[in-house]
Amino acid sequence: MITSQDLEGAIRTAFPDLHKVVIEDQSSGCGSKYAVIIVSDAFEGKATLAKHRLVNERLKEQITQMHAFSQKSYTVKQYEALSSNRV
């Protein structure tokens, strides 16, 4: 079982230029299903599929310990634009 703290630590290690991370445990605390939002300039110039592959590659060990993992990966600019549209 992986905890949300374990997952956050792994994300911060995998993406040293991390701007923001949001982790939602969707498994009622059992650590088997997580949804994450990762905001990093490491995604600059990458298409959505390339971003997801990068995350999956860097978090391979953690993902194999989960039943389900979903992600939304944004550059800082994309996240700021998305956030400003919600106001």
N, C-alpha and C positions, 0 to 999 in steps of 0.2 A: 504494500500500500504506500502511496506517495501522498504527502500532505501538501496543502497549498503553500506552506512556508518552504518546503523542499523544492516545489516547482518554481516558486518565485526566485529562490536562490540560484537555481539552475538557469533560469532565464537571464538573471542579472549577470551571471558568469558568461553565458553564451553571447550576450549582447552588451559589451562594456559601454557602448554609447547609447544605452537605453534612455529614452526620454520619459516613458510611462509604461507601466504594466498594470493591468486589471485582471484579476483571477476570480472566476466564479466557480465555486464547487457546486455542481449540479447533481451531486450524488448523495445529498443529505448527510455529508460529513464522512462518508466511508472512503473517500479519496479515489473513486474509480471513474469519475466523469468530471472533466473540467472544460470550461470555456474561457479563453484568454483573449485579451486585446494587448498587442505589443506595438509600441510606438518607438521606432528607431530609425536613425539615418542610414543604417545598414541596408534598408530596403530601397533607398534612393535609386531610381532608374530601373527598378525591377517590376515585372508584371506580377499580378496576383499569384499565379501558379509558382513563379520563381521565389516569391516571398515565402509561400507555404512550404516549398521544398527546403528552403534555407532553415526555417524554423524546425521542420521535421528532422533534418539532418543534425542540427545542433542539440536537439532535445530527444534524440533517439532513445537513449537509455530510460529517460523518464516516461516517455510516451508508451513504451512497451509494458510499463507497469500499470497502465490504465485500461479501463474498458472502452472509454470514449474520450476524444480530445478534439475540440474545435477551436479554431483561431481566426482572429481578424488581425491583420498585420498592416500597419500604416507607417508612412514617413511622418515626420513632424508636421510638414506642410499639409499633408492629406488630413491628418487628425485635427489640426487647427481649423481647416476649412469645414470639415464635418461638424466639429463642435460649434462653430459660428452659425451654421445653418440650423442648429437645434434651438437657438435662443429665441 
